[in-house]
Amino acid sequence: MKISKLKIQNYRNLTDVNIELNRVVVFIGDNNSGKSNLLRAITLPFMNDEVGSINKNLGWNDINNLAKERYFAFIKENIQTIINGNVNLDEFEDIIPFVMVEATFEPDGADEFYVHRWINSLDDEKPVYSICYKYYIENPKDLLTHIQNILKQETDSIENLKMNLLPIEFFKYVIMIPTTGEQIAYNELANFKYNSLAAERDDFSNNSNRLGSKSLVNLLHNKLSDEDKVKIEKSYGKFFDELKEISNIEGVFNWQENSELENAKDFFDEISLLPNMPSMSSLLNNVKLGYGDEYLNTQGLGYRNLIYLFVMMNSLEISSDMALNILTIEEPEAHLSTSNELMLASYLNSLVNSSSQLQVFISTHSTMFLNKLKLENVCIVSQGKAFSLKSELKDKQLDYLAKKPNLDFIKFLFSRRCVLVEGPSEEIFIRSYLNSQTNSLHDIEVISLHKGFTKMIDIWLKVNEDSTNRLGIIRDFDNQPNAQEQHEKYNKYKNVYVTTTEQYTLEPEIVSTGDNYKKLKAYFEKFHGWTNIDTPKSLSEKWQGAKAETMLKFCKDIGIEELSEIELPQHISRVLHFLQSGEKQ
């Protein structure tokens, strides 16, 4: 069993999301793109396995801002019509904000039993099973009357009345079958549960006296059977009796027992000390964790996070009568070293493969959790939108990405300014030049990619369609005018700029630019002992035939006096200018 599709409308910054899912889903995206909101939205139709609560009420800030803006714009445009009671109720109902999360299931064999009532539609005679969480205004007419009464008193401005014009107490939530609106029974939802591991894990066992994690306290509490709790209560009573015997503290209170006043006991009954049994959570919260012979709070932050994740994931009990257990993990890489990231990624893979009843959703900024052989698991989140590589790319394109060596996928997609080049020489040359510009800041990322720029541009444009990010492409002249035309047609996009070299390689391009030849001749004679480089052509040929270390040494020397005024080749200069200013030359 797995959730195969997810639709989200108007939840926080997620206006309209419709994505296909695998049993492992990895959300990647920039900060504030909506990854955490996606993880939270996934859990809304289901029960929390940690505390068993099904309270799914949302708040004002959980409703999408664009949806609220459309609603308030409607009110502003129709103030008098609303006051006069002439607003069309159906038209008003269509503009009222709501939050919706719809999950579609793909049952496996006998798992169909758990979802057989949730038929949403028939697709090629194959049933589609879905449930929907909806947070909405139950009675639009009552809301309209409420708004009408407010506007009769205050018509000048609605800017300071927004929370009164859309009061949260008018909202309710329901978990239902989308096509029929029939509510899902509690006993049906009980077969679908989730566990969430949020990014805020830094306080785990940070307190030297307590466990330090509410999640772990709840975990321990839920692992205790009724029989276990009875044993704890008896043990607490035994501890209290022994405490009284050791301290003889009751003698302090019962002074009348040994008083010289003969009738003291006639006035005072025996004072007894009774155990004040703390709540189970209070008892568990005073447990102190250790790691080996040391307390856990003395370990490093990263190691505490690693232990926390392993303990919580290992605690998942996936019973045979559970239809689906959902696990969401936010930024599992937080504070972890590379080796520990690798170990955690390996454990997650093992965990998923151990049970067909577990589905894992991860949000991350680390490529360690991206399996190049399973890029169909990746969902890209950008500016409140999301799409899965599984549905957006063909198998050949996924294979193409998988074969790219050392391609930093996240860096390419989400850098604010990125330039793709064809080889390592161009990469280190541009990086060295940018580093030598010590009088200005830049945020340009340079990535070497051998071939296939058009496919990469298509993916980048999908992610950065409405963003202010920019992509530059520097490709080699290969005497293939059709390929050059296919690449340079992307210059029609305002945030993409493609240029092509005039020479076959970088070295003669540098030599032939401006007055570079004279400076380069002097540099190579002085620092490399080169002779017979009396023409630009002879210098270019000697440089092309030199070892790779020569280009590396040249790049390291950029910025020294002899190379301080070296000009960039035009195709590179134009791209860098575009990335920094947005202007194409």
SVG drawing of the C-alpha trace seen along z (x, -y; Angstrom):
<svg xmlns="http://www.w3.org/2000/svg" viewBox="-31 -55 94 65">
<polyline fill="none" stroke="black" stroke-width="0.4" points="0.0,0.0 1.2,-3.5 -0.1,-7.0 0.3,-7.2 -0.9,-10.8 -1.3,-13.9 -3.3,-17.0 -3.0,-20.1 -4.9,-23.3 -4.5,-26.5 -2.4,-25.1 0.0,-27.8 2.2,-28.7 1.0,-25.6 -1.6,-27.0 -2.2,-24.1 0.0,-21.0 -0.7,-17.7 2.2,-15.2 2.8,-11.5 4.5,-9.6 6.6,-6.5 7.1,-4.6 10.1,-6.8 9.6,-10.5 12.5,-13.0 11.5,-16.7 14.2,-19.1 14.0,-22.8 15.3,-26.2 14.6,-27.6 11.0,-28.8 10.0,-26.9 7.3,-24.8 9.0,-21.5 8.0,-21.6 4.5,-22.6 4.3,-19.6 5.3,-17.2 2.7,-18.7 0.0,-18.6 0.5,-14.9 -0.3,-14.1 -3.6,-16.0 -5.9,-13.2 -4.4,-10.7 -4.0,-9.9 -0.9,-10.7 0.6,-7.5 2.5,-9.4 -0.4,-10.7 -3.5,-9.2 -5.1,-12.6 -7.3,-13.3 -7.8,-17.0 -7.1,-18.5 -8.2,-22.1 -6.1,-24.7 -5.4,-28.3 -5.6,-31.6 -2.0,-31.4 -2.5,-27.9 -4.9,-29.3 -3.1,-30.3 -2.5,-34.1 -3.4,-34.3 -6.8,-32.6 -7.4,-35.1 -6.4,-38.1 -8.9,-37.0 -11.6,-36.8 -10.9,-40.2 -10.7,-41.7 -14.2,-40.4 -15.5,-41.9 -13.9,-45.3 -15.3,-45.3 -18.8,-44.4 -19.2,-46.2 -22.5,-48.0 -23.9,-44.9 -23.2,-42.9 -24.7,-45.5 -27.8,-45.6 -28.1,-41.8 -27.9,-41.4 -24.8,-39.2 -25.3,-35.9 -24.7,-33.2 -23.2,-30.7 -20.7,-33.4 -19.8,-34.2 -19.3,-30.6 -16.9,-30.1 -14.6,-32.8 -14.4,-31.6 -10.9,-30.2 -10.6,-26.6 -7.8,-24.1 -7.9,-20.7 -5.5,-17.7 -6.5,-14.6 -4.6,-11.4 -5.0,-8.6 -4.0,-5.1 -2.5,-2.2 -3.4,0.9 -1.4,4.1 -3.4,7.3 -5.3,7.9 -4.7,4.3 -7.6,3.3 -9.8,4.4 -8.7,1.2 -9.8,-1.2 -12.7,0.7 -15.2,-2.0 -13.2,-4.9 -13.7,-4.5 -13.4,-7.9 -13.6,-7.1 -13.1,-4.4 -10.1,-4.8 -10.1,-2.2 -12.3,0.0 -9.6,-0.2 -11.0,-1.7 -9.3,-4.8 -9.3,-5.0 -9.0,-8.5 -9.8,-10.3 -9.8,-14.1 -9.1,-16.4 -11.1,-19.6 -11.0,-22.7 -13.9,-25.0 -16.8,-27.2 -19.6,-24.9 -22.4,-27.5 -21.5,-30.3 -24.9,-32.0 -24.1,-32.5 -20.7,-34.0 -22.3,-36.3 -24.7,-37.6 -21.8,-38.0 -19.9,-40.1 -23.0,-42.2 -23.4,-43.2 -19.8,-44.2 -19.8,-46.3 -22.9,-48.1 -20.9,-49.5 -17.5,-50.0 -17.3,-50.7 -14.3,-53.0 -11.6,-50.2 -11.5,-46.5 -7.7,-46.3 -7.9,-46.2 -11.0,-43.9 -9.7,-40.9 -9.7,-38.4 -13.3,-39.4 -14.4,-39.2 -13.0,-35.6 -13.4,-34.4 -11.6,-31.1 -14.5,-29.9 -16.7,-29.6 -14.4,-26.9 -14.6,-23.2 -12.6,-20.2 -13.9,-16.9 -12.1,-13.8 -14.3,-12.4 -14.6,-10.5 -14.1,-13.2 -16.9,-12.2 -19.6,-11.5 -18.7,-13.8 -19.3,-10.8 -17.2,-11.1 -14.5,-8.6 -15.2,-6.6 -12.6,-6.7 -12.2,-2.9 -11.2,-3.2 -8.7,-5.9 -7.2,-3.9 -5.5,-1.7 -3.6,-4.7 -1.1,-6.4 1.8,-8.7 5.0,-9.6 6.7,-13.0 10.3,-13.8 10.6,-17.6 13.8,-19.5 13.8,-21.1 15.7,-18.3 18.5,-20.4 17.0,-20.1 17.2,-16.3 18.8,-15.3 20.3,-18.8 19.1,-19.1 21.5,-17.3 18.6,-16.3 15.9,-15.2 15.2,-13.3 14.6,-16.5 12.4,-15.4 8.6,-15.4 8.5,-12.9 10.6,-10.4 8.6,-10.8 5.4,-10.1 7.2,-7.2 8.1,-5.6 4.6,-6.3 2.9,-4.6 5.2,-1.6 3.9,-0.9 1.0,1.6 -1.6,1.3 0.3,4.1 3.5,2.2 1.9,-0.9 0.5,1.1 4.1,2.4 5.4,-1.2 2.8,-2.4 3.5,0.5 7.3,-0.2 6.7,-3.8 4.7,-2.8 7.5,-0.4 10.1,-3.2 8.0,-5.5 7.6,-3.0 11.4,-2.4 12.0,-6.2 9.8,-6.5 11.6,-3.7 15.0,-5.1 14.3,-8.7 11.9,-8.1 10.3,-11.3 6.9,-10.4 8.2,-10.9 8.8,-14.5 5.1,-15.1 3.6,-12.7 5.0,-14.6 1.9,-13.7 2.9,-10.0 5.9,-10.8 4.6,-13.9 4.8,-14.4 1.3,-15.8 -0.9,-12.8 -3.9,-13.8 -2.1,-15.0 -3.3,-12.0 -6.9,-12.8 -6.6,-16.0 -4.5,-14.8 -5.0,-11.8 -1.9,-10.1 -0.4,-12.1 0.6,-9.8 2.7,-10.4 0.9,-9.2 2.6,-8.8 1.7,-11.5 1.9,-9.4 3.2,-11.7 1.7,-11.4 3.4,-8.8 4.7,-11.5 6.2,-13.3 8.0,-10.2 9.4,-9.4 10.4,-13.0 12.9,-12.8 14.7,-9.9 18.3,-10.8 19.8,-9.2 23.3,-7.9 25.6,-6.9 28.1,-4.3 29.5,-5.4 28.7,-9.1 25.5,-11.1 24.1,-11.7 23.9,-15.5 27.8,-15.5 27.8,-14.2 28.0,-16.5 24.9,-17.9 25.2,-15.9 25.6,-12.6 22.6,-13.4 20.5,-14.0 21.7,-10.8 20.8,-8.7 17.4,-10.4 16.6,-9.6 17.7,-5.9 15.8,-5.5 12.6,-7.0 12.7,-5.2 13.6,-1.9 10.5,-2.3 8.1,-2.1 5.9,0.9 4.5,1.8 2.0,4.5 0.5,6.8 -3.0,5.4 -1.8,1.8 -2.7,0.6 -0.1,-2.2 2.4,-3.7 3.6,-7.1 6.9,-8.6 7.9,-12.2 11.4,-13.3 12.5,-17.0 16.1,-17.6 17.6,-14.3 21.1,-15.7 20.9,-18.4 24.3,-18.6 25.5,-15.2 28.9,-14.5 29.1,-13.1 29.7,-9.5 26.8,-9.7 24.5,-11.0 25.6,-8.0 24.8,-5.6 21.4,-7.2 20.5,-7.1 21.5,-3.4 19.3,-2.7 16.3,-4.5 16.6,-2.4 16.8,0.7 13.8,-0.4 11.6,-1.0 12.6,2.4 11.7,4.2 7.9,3.5 5.5,2.8 3.3,1.0 5.7,-1.9 5.9,-5.0 8.7,-7.6 8.7,-11.3 11.9,-13.3 12.7,-16.9 16.4,-17.6 19.1,-20.0 21.7,-17.1 22.4,-15.1 23.3,-12.1 19.6,-11.2 19.2,-11.4 19.7,-7.9 20.9,-8.5 19.4,-5.1 16.0,-6.2 15.6,-9.8 11.9,-9.0 11.6,-9.4 12.5,-13.0 9.9,-15.8 11.1,-19.3 9.5,-22.2 9.8,-25.8 7.8,-28.8 4.9,-26.8 4.8,-24.6 5.9,-21.0 6.4,-18.4 7.8,-14.9 10.6,-13.8 8.6,-10.6 5.8,-12.4 7.7,-15.3 10.6,-13.4 10.8,-10.4 12.8,-7.3 15.6,-8.4 15.9,-11.7 16.1,-10.1 18.8,-7.8 20.6,-10.8 20.7,-12.5 21.7,-9.3 24.8,-8.9 26.0,-12.5 29.2,-12.2 29.2,-14.2 26.4,-16.5 25.2,-18.4 21.5,-18.4 20.4,-20.7 23.1,-23.2 22.2,-23.3 18.5,-23.7 18.4,-26.2 21.5,-28.5 20.4,-32.1 23.1,-32.5 24.4,-29.4 26.6,-28.9 27.1,-25.5 30.3,-24.9 31.5,-21.9 34.7,-21.0 36.8,-21.4 39.2,-24.0 36.3,-26.5 35.1,-25.7 38.3,-26.4 39.1,-29.4 35.8,-31.1 36.0,-30.3 39.5,-31.7 38.5,-34.9 35.5,-35.4 37.7,-34.8 40.2,-37.3 37.5,-40.1 38.0,-40.9 36.3,-44.3 32.9,-42.9 30.6,-40.1 29.1,-37.4 26.8,-34.4 27.6,-32.7 27.9,-28.9 29.9,-27.2 29.2,-23.6 31.0,-21.5 28.7,-19.4 30.0,-17.6 27.0,-17.5 23.2,-17.7 22.6,-21.3 19.1,-21.4 17.7,-18.7 19.2,-20.5 17.7,-23.8 14.3,-22.3 14.4,-20.9 15.8,-24.2 13.1,-26.2 10.4,-23.9 11.7,-24.7 12.5,-28.4 9.7,-29.4 8.6,-32.4 11.8,-33.0 14.4,-35.7 17.2,-33.0 19.3,-33.1 21.1,-30.4 24.1,-31.0 25.3,-28.4 28.8,-28.5 29.1,-25.9 32.0,-25.0 32.0,-25.7 31.8,-22.2 31.1,-23.1 27.6,-21.9 25.3,-24.9 22.1,-23.0 23.2,-22.1 24.2,-25.7 20.8,-26.9 19.0,-24.4 20.8,-25.8 20.7,-29.5 16.9,-29.4 16.6,-29.3 17.8,-33.0 14.1,-33.9 13.7,-33.3 14.6,-36.3 16.4,-34.2 18.5,-32.0 21.5,-33.1 23.4,-30.8 26.7,-31.7 29.1,-29.7 32.9,-29.9 34.5,-30.9 37.5,-28.5 37.5,-24.8 39.1,-25.1 39.4,-27.6 43.2,-28.3 43.2,-30.0 40.0,-31.9 41.9,-33.5 45.0,-34.2 43.0,-35.9 41.0,-38.2 42.0,-41.9 45.7,-42.5 45.9,-39.2 48.7,-37.7 51.4,-40.1 50.6,-39.6 50.4,-35.8 53.7,-35.7 55.5,-37.5 53.8,-35.4 54.6,-32.0 58.2,-33.0 58.7,-34.2 56.9,-31.5 57.0,-28.5 60.2,-29.0 58.5,-28.7 60.3,-29.7 59.2,-29.9 55.9,-31.5 56.4,-34.5 52.9,-34.4 49.4,-34.0 49.1,-30.8 52.3,-29.3 51.4,-30.2 47.9,-28.7 49.3,-25.5 51.9,-25.1 49.3,-25.8 46.8,-23.3 49.5,-20.6 50.6,-21.3 49.6,-19.2 46.5,-19.9 48.7,-21.3 49.6,-24.2 46.0,-25.4 45.6,-24.8 48.7,-26.9 47.6,-29.6 44.2,-29.8 45.8,-30.0 48.0,-32.9 45.1,-35.0 45.2,-38.2 49.0,-38.4 50.5,-41.5 51.4,-39.8 47.8,-38.6 45.9,-41.4 44.5,-42.9 43.7,-39.7 40.4,-40.1 37.8,-37.4 36.7,-35.9 33.6,-37.6 31.4,-34.5 32.3,-34.2 32.2,-38.0 28.7,-38.3 27.3,-35.4 28.8,-36.7 27.5,-40.2 24.0,-38.7 24.1,-36.7 25.0,-39.8 22.8,-42.4 20.2,-40.5 21.2,-42.3 22.0,-40.4 24.7,-41.9"/>
</svg>
